[in-house]
């Protein structure tokens, strides 16, 4: 791979740094919940919690022209 293809543009770099920051925050939150509030941690780990989060997150996607993920989670929710 040429060296120039390994260099990110400034917007790409900022997006990568923000994604990295959010992932770390997510893992620290889960770790803190596990250590200090095990009941909350167990609730976060429930499959139904993740499904609700996915529904909320993907509910804005149809306005951006992509409603496939929302449809998938709506179907999954109706099957439960």
PyMOL Python script that loads the backbone (N, CA, C, O; Angstrom):
from pymol import cmd

cmd.read_pdbstr("""\
ATOM      1  N   UNK A   1       0.843  -1.168   0.000  1.00  0.00           N
ATOM      2  CA  UNK A   1       0.000   0.000   0.000  1.00  0.00           C
ATOM      3  C   UNK A   1       0.894   1.240   0.000  1.00  0.00           C
ATOM      4  O   UNK A   1       1.813   1.327   0.815  1.00  0.00           O
ATOM      5  N   UNK A   2       0.654   2.171  -0.868  1.00  0.00           N
ATOM      6  CA  UNK A   2       1.471   3.390  -0.864  1.00  0.00           C
ATOM      7  C   UNK A   2       1.298   4.158   0.440  1.00  0.00           C
ATOM      8  O   UNK A   2       0.222   4.154   1.039  1.00  0.00           O
ATOM      9  N   UNK A   3       2.357   4.807   0.866  1.00  0.00           N
ATOM     10  CA  UNK A   3       2.336   5.531   2.134  1.00  0.00           C
ATOM     11  C   UNK A   3       1.260   6.610   2.168  1.00  0.00           C
ATOM     12  O   UNK A   3       0.650   6.845   3.211  1.00  0.00           O
ATOM     13  N   UNK A   4       1.023   7.267   1.039  1.00  0.00           N
ATOM     14  CA  UNK A   4       0.040   8.349   1.006  1.00  0.00           C
ATOM     15  C   UNK A   4      -1.374   7.862   1.315  1.00  0.00           C
ATOM     16  O   UNK A   4      -2.196   8.645   1.791  1.00  0.00           O
ATOM     17  N   UNK A   5      -1.678   6.584   1.056  1.00  0.00           N
ATOM     18  CA  UNK A   5      -3.019   6.075   1.335  1.00  0.00           C
ATOM     19  C   UNK A   5      -3.210   5.779   2.821  1.00  0.00           C
ATOM     20  O   UNK A   5      -4.335   5.544   3.263  1.00  0.00           O
ATOM     21  N   UNK A   6      -2.124   5.788   3.598  1.00  0.00           N
ATOM     22  CA  UNK A   6      -2.236   5.550   5.030  1.00  0.00           C
ATOM     23  C   UNK A   6      -2.504   6.830   5.808  1.00  0.00           C
ATOM     24  O   UNK A   6      -2.805   6.781   7.001  1.00  0.00           O
ATOM     25  N   UNK A   7      -2.399   7.957   5.152  1.00  0.00           N
ATOM     26  CA  UNK A   7      -2.608   9.244   5.809  1.00  0.00           C
ATOM     27  C   UNK A   7      -4.063   9.666   5.637  1.00  0.00           C
ATOM     28  O   UNK A   7      -4.602   9.667   4.530  1.00  0.00           O
ATOM     29  N   UNK A   8      -4.684  10.024   6.755  1.00  0.00           N
ATOM     30  CA  UNK A   8      -6.081  10.454   6.723  1.00  0.00           C
ATOM     31  C   UNK A   8      -6.151  11.962   6.510  1.00  0.00           C
ATOM     32  O   UNK A   8      -5.269  12.714   6.925  1.00  0.00           O
ATOM     33  N   UNK A   9      -7.211  12.372   5.861  1.00  0.00           N
ATOM     34  CA  UNK A   9      -7.469  13.810   5.767  1.00  0.00           C
ATOM     35  C   UNK A   9      -7.882  14.296   7.158  1.00  0.00           C
ATOM     36  O   UNK A   9      -8.192  13.486   8.031  1.00  0.00           O
ATOM     37  N   UNK A  10      -7.887  15.593   7.362  1.00  0.00           N
ATOM     38  CA  UNK A  10      -8.240  16.117   8.688  1.00  0.00           C
ATOM     39  C   UNK A  10      -9.650  15.721   9.120  1.00  0.00           C
ATOM     40  O   UNK A  10      -9.829  15.322  10.271  1.00  0.00           O
ATOM     41  N   UNK A  11     -10.672  15.813   8.240  1.00  0.00           N
ATOM     42  CA  UNK A  11     -12.013  15.372   8.669  1.00  0.00           C
ATOM     43  C   UNK A  11     -12.056  13.876   9.004  1.00  0.00           C
ATOM     44  O   UNK A  11     -12.725  13.478   9.958  1.00  0.00           O
ATOM     45  N   UNK A  12     -11.352  13.049   8.230  1.00  0.00           N
ATOM     46  CA  UNK A  12     -11.319  11.614   8.516  1.00  0.00           C
ATOM     47  C   UNK A  12     -10.622  11.353   9.843  1.00  0.00           C
ATOM     48  O   UNK A  12     -11.066  10.514  10.627  1.00  0.00           O
ATOM     49  N   UNK A  13      -9.524  12.075  10.098  1.00  0.00           N
ATOM     50  CA  UNK A  13      -8.787  11.902  11.339  1.00  0.00           C
ATOM     51  C   UNK A  13      -9.647  12.314  12.529  1.00  0.00           C
ATOM     52  O   UNK A  13      -9.677  11.616  13.542  1.00  0.00           O
ATOM     53  N   UNK A  14     -10.350  13.449  12.413  1.00  0.00           N
ATOM     54  CA  UNK A  14     -11.215  13.909  13.499  1.00  0.00           C
ATOM     55  C   UNK A  14     -12.338  12.911  13.762  1.00  0.00           C
ATOM     56  O   UNK A  14     -12.699  12.663  14.913  1.00  0.00           O
ATOM     57  N   UNK A  15     -12.885  12.344  12.697  1.00  0.00           N
ATOM     58  CA  UNK A  15     -13.939  11.343  12.860  1.00  0.00           C
ATOM     59  C   UNK A  15     -13.390  10.091  13.547  1.00  0.00           C
ATOM     60  O   UNK A  15     -14.053   9.528  14.418  1.00  0.00           O
ATOM     61  N   UNK A  16     -12.198   9.653  13.170  1.00  0.00           N
ATOM     62  CA  UNK A  16     -11.583   8.479  13.779  1.00  0.00           C
ATOM     63  C   UNK A  16     -11.286   8.720  15.256  1.00  0.00           C
ATOM     64  O   UNK A  16     -11.504   7.835  16.084  1.00  0.00           O
ATOM     65  N   UNK A  17     -10.797   9.897  15.588  1.00  0.00           N
ATOM     66  CA  UNK A  17     -10.516  10.233  16.991  1.00  0.00           C
ATOM     67  C   UNK A  17     -11.809  10.257  17.800  1.00  0.00           C
ATOM     68  O   UNK A  17     -11.843   9.760  18.926  1.00  0.00           O
ATOM     69  N   UNK A  18     -12.866  10.824  17.241  1.00  0.00           N
ATOM     70  CA  UNK A  18     -14.154  10.869  17.944  1.00  0.00           C
ATOM     71  C   UNK A  18     -14.715   9.461  18.138  1.00  0.00           C
ATOM     72  O   UNK A  18     -15.236   9.151  19.209  1.00  0.00           O
ATOM     73  N   UNK A  19     -14.619   8.614  17.129  1.00  0.00           N
ATOM     74  CA  UNK A  19     -15.077   7.230  17.244  1.00  0.00           C
ATOM     75  C   UNK A  19     -14.289   6.493  18.335  1.00  0.00           C
ATOM     76  O   UNK A  19     -14.863   5.760  19.140  1.00  0.00           O
ATOM     77  N   UNK A  20     -12.977   6.696  18.347  1.00  0.00           N
ATOM     78  CA  UNK A  20     -12.112   6.093  19.358  1.00  0.00           C
ATOM     79  C   UNK A  20     -12.505   6.577  20.757  1.00  0.00           C
ATOM     80  O   UNK A  20     -12.582   5.777  21.689  1.00  0.00           O
ATOM     81  N   UNK A  21     -12.755   7.890  20.908  1.00  0.00           N
ATOM     82  CA  UNK A  21     -13.155   8.454  22.200  1.00  0.00           C
ATOM     83  C   UNK A  21     -14.483   7.864  22.678  1.00  0.00           C
ATOM     84  O   UNK A  21     -14.638   7.523  23.850  1.00  0.00           O
ATOM     85  N   UNK A  22     -15.431   7.751  21.753  1.00  0.00           N
ATOM     86  CA  UNK A  22     -16.744   7.208  22.126  1.00  0.00           C
ATOM     87  C   UNK A  22     -16.660   5.740  22.525  1.00  0.00           C
ATOM     88  O   UNK A  22     -17.332   5.313  23.464  1.00  0.00           O
ATOM     89  N   UNK A  23     -15.849   4.974  21.827  1.00  0.00           N
ATOM     90  CA  UNK A  23     -15.693   3.556  22.184  1.00  0.00           C
ATOM     91  C   UNK A  23     -15.063   3.416  23.558  1.00  0.00           C
ATOM     92  O   UNK A  23     -15.493   2.580  24.352  1.00  0.00           O
ATOM     93  N   UNK A  24     -14.050   4.223  23.850  1.00  0.00           N
ATOM     94  CA  UNK A  24     -13.444   4.166  25.171  1.00  0.00           C
ATOM     95  C   UNK A  24     -14.435   4.569  26.252  1.00  0.00           C
ATOM     96  O   UNK A  24     -14.500   3.932  27.304  1.00  0.00           O
ATOM     97  N   UNK A  25     -15.198   5.609  26.005  1.00  0.00           N
ATOM     98  CA  UNK A  25     -16.206   6.039  26.959  1.00  0.00           C
ATOM     99  C   UNK A  25     -17.216   4.921  27.210  1.00  0.00           C
ATOM    100  O   UNK A  25     -17.607   4.675  28.351  1.00  0.00           O
ATOM    101  N   UNK A  26     -17.630   4.251  26.147  1.00  0.00           N
ATOM    102  CA  UNK A  26     -18.567   3.136  26.258  1.00  0.00           C
ATOM    103  C   UNK A  26     -17.998   2.034  27.144  1.00  0.00           C
ATOM    104  O   UNK A  26     -18.684   1.549  28.043  1.00  0.00           O
ATOM    105  N   UNK A  27     -16.753   1.636  26.902  1.00  0.00           N
ATOM    106  CA  UNK A  27     -16.143   0.560  27.681  1.00  0.00           C
ATOM    107  C   UNK A  27     -15.916   0.974  29.134  1.00  0.00           C
ATOM    108  O   UNK A  27     -16.105   0.156  30.034  1.00  0.00           O
ATOM    109  N   UNK A  28     -15.518   2.222  29.386  1.00  0.00           N
ATOM    110  CA  UNK A  28     -15.357   2.694  30.753  1.00  0.00           C
ATOM    111  C   UNK A  28     -16.702   2.738  31.475  1.00  0.00           C
ATOM    112  O   UNK A  28     -16.781   2.413  32.660  1.00  0.00           O
ATOM    113  N   UNK A  29     -17.757   3.136  30.769  1.00  0.00           N
ATOM    114  CA  UNK A  29     -19.087   3.170  31.372  1.00  0.00           C
ATOM    115  C   UNK A  29     -19.516   1.762  31.786  1.00  0.00           C
ATOM    116  O   UNK A  29     -19.994   1.553  32.901  1.00  0.00           O
ATOM    117  N   UNK A  30     -19.341   0.805  30.884  1.00  0.00           N
ATOM    118  CA  UNK A  30     -19.704  -0.566  31.210  1.00  0.00           C
ATOM    119  C   UNK A  30     -18.868  -1.092  32.369  1.00  0.00           C
ATOM    120  O   UNK A  30     -19.387  -1.751  33.270  1.00  0.00           O
ATOM    121  N   UNK A  31     -17.563  -0.793  32.340  1.00  0.00           N
ATOM    122  CA  UNK A  31     -16.690  -1.240  33.422  1.00  0.00           C
ATOM    123  C   UNK A  31     -17.075  -0.628  34.756  1.00  0.00           C
ATOM    124  O   UNK A  31     -17.080  -1.317  35.776  1.00  0.00           O
ATOM    125  N   UNK A  32     -17.397   0.655  34.762  1.00  0.00           N
ATOM    126  CA  UNK A  32     -17.834   1.307  35.992  1.00  0.00           C
ATOM    127  C   UNK A  32     -19.157   0.761  36.490  1.00  0.00           C
ATOM    128  O   UNK A  32     -19.343   0.566  37.691  1.00  0.00           O
ATOM    129  N   UNK A  33     -20.079   0.512  35.566  1.00  0.00           N
ATOM    130  CA  UNK A  33     -21.366  -0.065  35.959  1.00  0.00           C
ATOM    131  C   UNK A  33     -21.165  -1.460  36.548  1.00  0.00           C
ATOM    132  O   UNK A  33     -21.811  -1.816  37.534  1.00  0.00           O
ATOM    133  N   UNK A  34     -20.283  -2.242  35.958  1.00  0.00           N
ATOM    134  CA  UNK A  34     -20.012  -3.593  36.464  1.00  0.00           C
ATOM    135  C   UNK A  34     -19.406  -3.537  37.861  1.00  0.00           C
ATOM    136  O   UNK A  34     -19.755  -4.337  38.729  1.00  0.00           O
ATOM    137  N   UNK A  35     -18.507  -2.597  38.069  1.00  0.00           N
ATOM    138  CA  UNK A  35     -17.810  -2.509  39.349  1.00  0.00           C
ATOM    139  C   UNK A  35     -18.671  -1.875  40.444  1.00  0.00           C
ATOM    140  O   UNK A  35     -18.663  -2.347  41.581  1.00  0.00           O
ATOM    141  N   UNK A  36     -19.412  -0.815  40.119  1.00  0.00           N
ATOM    142  CA  UNK A  36     -20.103  -0.038  41.141  1.00  0.00           C
ATOM    143  C   UNK A  36     -21.620  -0.234  41.183  1.00  0.00           C
ATOM    144  O   UNK A  36     -22.244   0.106  42.188  1.00  0.00           O
ATOM    145  N   UNK A  37     -22.227  -0.767  40.132  1.00  0.00           N
ATOM    146  CA  UNK A  37     -23.676  -0.939  40.097  1.00  0.00           C
ATOM    147  C   UNK A  37     -24.006  -2.161  39.244  1.00  0.00           C
ATOM    148  O   UNK A  37     -24.409  -2.042  38.087  1.00  0.00           O
ATOM    149  N   UNK A  38     -23.830  -3.320  39.833  1.00  0.00           N
ATOM    150  CA  UNK A  38     -23.963  -4.572  39.081  1.00  0.00           C
ATOM    151  C   UNK A  38     -25.379  -4.776  38.529  1.00  0.00           C
ATOM    152  O   UNK A  38     -25.542  -5.368  37.462  1.00  0.00           O
ATOM    153  N   UNK A  39     -26.398  -4.295  39.239  1.00  0.00           N
ATOM    154  CA  UNK A  39     -27.766  -4.433  38.720  1.00  0.00           C
ATOM    155  C   UNK A  39     -27.941  -3.642  37.427  1.00  0.00           C
ATOM    156  O   UNK A  39     -28.570  -4.115  36.480  1.00  0.00           O
ATOM    157  N   UNK A  40     -27.382  -2.442  37.394  1.00  0.00           N
ATOM    158  CA  UNK A  40     -27.449  -1.626  36.172  1.00  0.00           C
ATOM    159  C   UNK A  40     -26.679  -2.309  35.043  1.00  0.00           C
ATOM    160  O   UNK A  40     -27.135  -2.337  33.900  1.00  0.00           O
ATOM    161  N   UNK A  41     -25.521  -2.852  35.367  1.00  0.00           N
ATOM    162  CA  UNK A  41     -24.718  -3.564  34.374  1.00  0.00           C
ATOM    163  C   UNK A  41     -25.506  -4.736  33.790  1.00  0.00           C
ATOM    164  O   UNK A  41     -25.506  -4.947  32.577  1.00  0.00           O
ATOM    165  N   UNK A  42     -26.171  -5.489  34.648  1.00  0.00           N
ATOM    166  CA  UNK A  42     -26.973  -6.628  34.170  1.00  0.00           C
ATOM    167  C   UNK A  42     -28.105  -6.150  33.266  1.00  0.00           C
ATOM    168  O   UNK A  42     -28.422  -6.802  32.271  1.00  0.00           O
ATOM    169  N   UNK A  43     -28.718  -5.011  33.607  1.00  0.00           N
ATOM    170  CA  UNK A  43     -29.786  -4.460  32.766  1.00  0.00           C
ATOM    171  C   UNK A  43     -29.240  -4.026  31.408  1.00  0.00           C
ATOM    172  O   UNK A  43     -29.899  -4.211  30.385  1.00  0.00           O
ATOM    173  N   UNK A  44     -28.043  -3.451  31.396  1.00  0.00           N
ATOM    174  CA  UNK A  44     -27.425  -3.043  30.128  1.00  0.00           C
ATOM    175  C   UNK A  44     -27.139  -4.244  29.239  1.00  0.00           C
ATOM    176  O   UNK A  44     -27.151  -4.126  28.014  1.00  0.00           O
ATOM    177  N   UNK A  45     -26.886  -5.385  29.840  1.00  0.00           N
ATOM    178  CA  UNK A  45     -26.522  -6.573  29.084  1.00  0.00           C
ATOM    179  C   UNK A  45     -27.727  -7.347  28.543  1.00  0.00           C
ATOM    180  O   UNK A  45     -27.557  -8.275  27.752  1.00  0.00           O
ATOM    181  N   UNK A  46     -28.934  -6.979  28.957  1.00  0.00           N
ATOM    182  CA  UNK A  46     -30.125  -7.666  28.463  1.00  0.00           C
ATOM    183  C   UNK A  46     -30.281  -7.459  26.967  1.00  0.00           C
ATOM    184  O   UNK A  46     -30.066  -6.358  26.461  1.00  0.00           O
ATOM    185  N   UNK A  47     -30.650  -8.500  26.271  1.00  0.00           N
ATOM    186  CA  UNK A  47     -30.856  -8.395  24.824  1.00  0.00           C
ATOM    187  C   UNK A  47     -31.966  -7.397  24.507  1.00  0.00           C
ATOM    188  O   UNK A  47     -31.887  -6.686  23.505  1.00  0.00           O
ATOM    189  N   UNK A  48     -32.992  -7.335  25.341  1.00  0.00           N
ATOM    190  CA  UNK A  48     -34.099  -6.401  25.089  1.00  0.00           C
ATOM    191  C   UNK A  48     -33.635  -4.947  25.197  1.00  0.00           C
ATOM    192  O   UNK A  48     -34.159  -4.080  24.497  1.00  0.00           O
ATOM    193  N   UNK A  49     -32.666  -4.674  26.057  1.00  0.00           N
ATOM    194  CA  UNK A  49     -32.139  -3.311  26.187  1.00  0.00           C
ATOM    195  C   UNK A  49     -31.448  -2.898  24.899  1.00  0.00           C
ATOM    196  O   UNK A  49     -31.655  -1.790  24.403  1.00  0.00           O
ATOM    197  N   UNK A  50     -30.634  -3.782  24.363  1.00  0.00           N
ATOM    198  CA  UNK A  50     -29.925  -3.484  23.115  1.00  0.00           C
ATOM    199  C   UNK A  50     -30.916  -3.270  21.973  1.00  0.00           C
ATOM    200  O   UNK A  50     -30.724  -2.382  21.143  1.00  0.00           O
ATOM    201  N   UNK A  51     -31.964  -4.073  21.931  1.00  0.00           N
ATOM    202  CA  UNK A  51     -32.976  -3.923  20.874  1.00  0.00           C
ATOM    203  C   UNK A  51     -33.645  -2.551  20.968  1.00  0.00           C
ATOM    204  O   UNK A  51     -33.840  -1.887  19.950  1.00  0.00           O
ATOM    205  N   UNK A  52     -33.997  -2.124  22.180  1.00  0.00           N
ATOM    206  CA  UNK A  52     -34.615  -0.804  22.365  1.00  0.00           C
ATOM    207  C   UNK A  52     -33.659   0.308  21.939  1.00  0.00           C
ATOM    208  O   UNK A  52     -34.076   1.281  21.311  1.00  0.00           O
ATOM    209  N   UNK A  53     -32.390   0.164  22.276  1.00  0.00           N
ATOM    210  CA  UNK A  53     -31.402   1.170  21.889  1.00  0.00           C
ATOM    211  C   UNK A  53     -31.263   1.235  20.375  1.00  0.00           C
ATOM    212  O   UNK A  53     -31.171   2.322  19.804  1.00  0.00           O
ATOM    213  N   UNK A  54     -31.247   0.075  19.721  1.00  0.00           N
ATOM    214  CA  UNK A  54     -31.139   0.046  18.260  1.00  0.00           C
ATOM    215  C   UNK A  54     -32.370   0.684  17.609  1.00  0.00           C
ATOM    216  O   UNK A  54     -32.242   1.406  16.621  1.00  0.00           O
ATOM    217  N   UNK A  55     -33.547   0.424  18.150  1.00  0.00           N
ATOM    218  CA  UNK A  55     -34.768   1.032  17.612  1.00  0.00           C
ATOM    219  C   UNK A  55     -34.714   2.549  17.721  1.00  0.00           C
ATOM    220  O   UNK A  55     -35.043   3.253  16.767  1.00  0.00           O
ATOM    221  N   UNK A  56     -34.306   3.051  18.869  1.00  0.00           N
ATOM    222  CA  UNK A  56     -34.218   4.514  19.054  1.00  0.00           C
ATOM    223  C   UNK A  56     -33.180   5.122  18.121  1.00  0.00           C
ATOM    224  O   UNK A  56     -33.435   6.141  17.479  1.00  0.00           O
ATOM    225  N   UNK A  57     -32.022   4.502  18.047  1.00  0.00           N
ATOM    226  CA  UNK A  57     -30.945   5.030  17.222  1.00  0.00           C
ATOM    227  C   UNK A  57     -31.313   5.026  15.746  1.00  0.00           C
ATOM    228  O   UNK A  57     -31.051   5.998  15.037  1.00  0.00           O
ATOM    229  N   UNK A  58     -31.918   3.940  15.279  1.00  0.00           N
ATOM    230  CA  UNK A  58     -32.223   3.800  13.856  1.00  0.00           C
ATOM    231  C   UNK A  58     -33.528   4.475  13.444  1.00  0.00           C
ATOM    232  O   UNK A  58     -33.855   4.505  12.258  1.00  0.00           O
ATOM    233  N   UNK A  59     -34.267   5.009  14.392  1.00  0.00           N
ATOM    234  CA  UNK A  59     -35.535   5.652  14.034  1.00  0.00           C
ATOM    235  C   UNK A  59     -35.321   6.916  13.198  1.00  0.00           C
ATOM    236  O   UNK A  59     -36.248   7.365  12.524  1.00  0.00           O
ATOM    237  N   UNK A  60     -34.127   7.493  13.228  1.00  0.00           N
ATOM    238  CA  UNK A  60     -33.863   8.678  12.408  1.00  0.00           C
ATOM    239  C   UNK A  60     -33.340   8.314  11.022  1.00  0.00           C
ATOM    240  O   UNK A  60     -33.284   9.180  10.148  1.00  0.00           O
ATOM    241  N   UNK A  61     -32.960   7.075  10.800  1.00  0.00           N
ATOM    242  CA  UNK A  61     -32.361   6.663   9.528  1.00  0.00           C
ATOM    243  C   UNK A  61     -33.280   6.826   8.315  1.00  0.00           C
ATOM    244  O   UNK A  61     -32.783   7.189   7.249  1.00  0.00           O
ATOM    245  N   UNK A  62     -34.597   6.578   8.413  1.00  0.00           N
ATOM    246  CA  UNK A  62     -35.427   6.733   7.208  1.00  0.00           C
ATOM    247  C   UNK A  62     -35.371   8.132   6.611  1.00  0.00           C
ATOM    248  O   UNK A  62     -35.507   8.288   5.398  1.00  0.00           O
ATOM    249  N   UNK A  63     -35.175   9.145   7.437  1.00  0.00           N
ATOM    250  CA  UNK A  63     -35.100  10.499   6.933  1.00  0.00           C
ATOM    251  C   UNK A  63     -33.824  10.734   6.138  1.00  0.00           C
ATOM    252  O   UNK A  63     -33.710  11.712   5.400  1.00  0.00           O
ATOM    253  N   UNK A  64     -32.865   9.824   6.298  1.00  0.00           N
ATOM    254  CA  UNK A  64     -31.609   9.932   5.569  1.00  0.00           C
ATOM    255  C   UNK A  64     -31.586   8.961   4.391  1.00  0.00           C
ATOM    256  O   UNK A  64     -30.543   8.760   3.769  1.00  0.00           O
ATOM    257  N   UNK A  65     -32.728   8.366   4.087  1.00  0.00           N
ATOM    258  CA  UNK A  65     -32.847   7.496   2.925  1.00  0.00           C
ATOM    259  C   UNK A  65     -32.492   6.044   3.174  1.00  0.00           C
ATOM    260  O   UNK A  65     -32.423   5.262   2.227  1.00  0.00           O
ATOM    261  N   UNK A  66     -32.261   5.657   4.434  1.00  0.00           N
ATOM    262  CA  UNK A  66     -31.900   4.272   4.720  1.00  0.00           C
ATOM    263  C   UNK A  66     -32.771   3.755   5.846  1.00  0.00           C
ATOM    264  O   UNK A  66     -32.504   4.033   7.015  1.00  0.00           O
ATOM    265  N   UNK A  67     -33.812   3.006   5.508  1.00  0.00           N
ATOM    266  CA  UNK A  67     -34.686   2.488   6.552  1.00  0.00           C
ATOM    267  C   UNK A  67     -34.557   0.980   6.736  1.00  0.00           C
ATOM    268  O   UNK A  67     -35.345   0.390   7.474  1.00  0.00           O
ATOM    269  N   UNK A  68     -33.598   0.346   6.094  1.00  0.00           N
ATOM    270  CA  UNK A  68     -33.418  -1.108   6.220  1.00  0.00           C
ATOM    271  C   UNK A  68     -33.064  -1.504   7.650  1.00  0.00           C
ATOM    272  O   UNK A  68     -33.693  -2.422   8.177  1.00  0.00           O
ATOM    273  N   UNK A  69     -32.089  -0.864   8.313  1.00  0.00           N
ATOM    274  CA  UNK A  69     -31.795  -1.268   9.691  1.00  0.00           C
ATOM    275  C   UNK A  69     -32.998  -1.119  10.617  1.00  0.00           C
ATOM    276  O   UNK A  69     -33.229  -1.977  11.469  1.00  0.00           O
ATOM    277  N   UNK A  70     -33.760  -0.050  10.465  1.00  0.00           N
ATOM    278  CA  UNK A  70     -34.946   0.135  11.298  1.00  0.00           C
ATOM    279  C   UNK A  70     -35.949  -0.977  11.049  1.00  0.00           C
ATOM    280  O   UNK A  70     -36.522  -1.510  12.000  1.00  0.00           O
ATOM    281  N   UNK A  71     -36.173  -1.337   9.801  1.00  0.00           N
ATOM    282  CA  UNK A  71     -37.097  -2.429   9.490  1.00  0.00           C
ATOM    283  C   UNK A  71     -36.655  -3.730  10.150  1.00  0.00           C
ATOM    284  O   UNK A  71     -37.478  -4.469  10.689  1.00  0.00           O
ATOM    285  N   UNK A  72     -35.363  -4.004  10.107  1.00  0.00           N
ATOM    286  CA  UNK A  72     -34.835  -5.237  10.714  1.00  0.00           C
ATOM    287  C   UNK A  72     -35.143  -5.263  12.208  1.00  0.00           C
ATOM    288  O   UNK A  72     -35.613  -6.277  12.724  1.00  0.00           O
ATOM    289  N   UNK A  73     -34.880  -4.152  12.909  1.00  0.00           N
ATOM    290  CA  UNK A  73     -35.111  -4.123  14.347  1.00  0.00           C
ATOM    291  C   UNK A  73     -36.599  -4.098  14.690  1.00  0.00           C
ATOM    292  O   UNK A  73     -36.988  -4.625  15.731  1.00  0.00           O
ATOM    293  N   UNK A  74     -37.438  -3.504  13.850  1.00  0.00           N
ATOM    294  CA  UNK A  74     -38.881  -3.551  14.082  1.00  0.00           C
ATOM    295  C   UNK A  74     -39.404  -4.967  13.925  1.00  0.00           C
ATOM    296  O   UNK A  74     -40.244  -5.412  14.708  1.00  0.00           O
ATOM    297  N   UNK A  75     -38.920  -5.670  12.930  1.00  0.00           N
ATOM    298  CA  UNK A  75     -39.329  -7.074  12.743  1.00  0.00           C
ATOM    299  C   UNK A  75     -38.863  -7.904  13.936  1.00  0.00           C
ATOM    300  O   UNK A  75     -39.618  -8.719  14.466  1.00  0.00           O
ATOM    301  N   UNK A  76     -37.610  -7.690  14.354  1.00  0.00           N
ATOM    302  CA  UNK A  76     -37.088  -8.435  15.499  1.00  0.00           C
ATOM    303  C   UNK A  76     -37.920  -8.156  16.750  1.00  0.00           C
ATOM    304  O   UNK A  76     -38.189  -9.067  17.533  1.00  0.00           O
ATOM    305  N   UNK A  77     -38.326  -6.904  16.938  1.00  0.00           N
ATOM    306  CA  UNK A  77     -39.115  -6.539  18.110  1.00  0.00           C
ATOM    307  C   UNK A  77     -40.498  -7.201  18.097  1.00  0.00           C
ATOM    308  O   UNK A  77     -41.007  -7.593  19.147  1.00  0.00           O
ATOM    309  N   UNK A  78     -41.097  -7.324  16.925  1.00  0.00           N
ATOM    310  CA  UNK A  78     -42.428  -7.934  16.837  1.00  0.00           C
ATOM    311  C   UNK A  78     -42.381  -9.445  17.014  1.00  0.00           C
ATOM    312  O   UNK A  78     -43.392 -10.060  17.354  1.00  0.00           O
ATOM    313  N   UNK A  79     -41.227 -10.043  16.788  1.00  0.00           N
ATOM    314  CA  UNK A  79     -41.100 -11.496  16.942  1.00  0.00           C
ATOM    315  C   UNK A  79     -40.856 -11.900  18.387  1.00  0.00           C
ATOM    316  O   UNK A  79     -40.918 -13.087  18.709  1.00  0.00           O
ATOM    317  N   UNK A  80     -40.587 -10.961  19.247  1.00  0.00           N
ATOM    318  CA  UNK A  80     -40.277 -11.281  20.650  1.00  0.00           C
ATOM    319  C   UNK A  80     -41.499 -11.267  21.499  1.00  0.00           C
ATOM    320  O   UNK A  80     -41.418 -11.515  22.702  1.00  0.00           O
TER     321      UNK A  80
END
""", "prot")
cmd.dss("prot")
cmd.show_as("cartoon", "prot")
cmd.util.cbc("prot")
cmd.orient("prot")
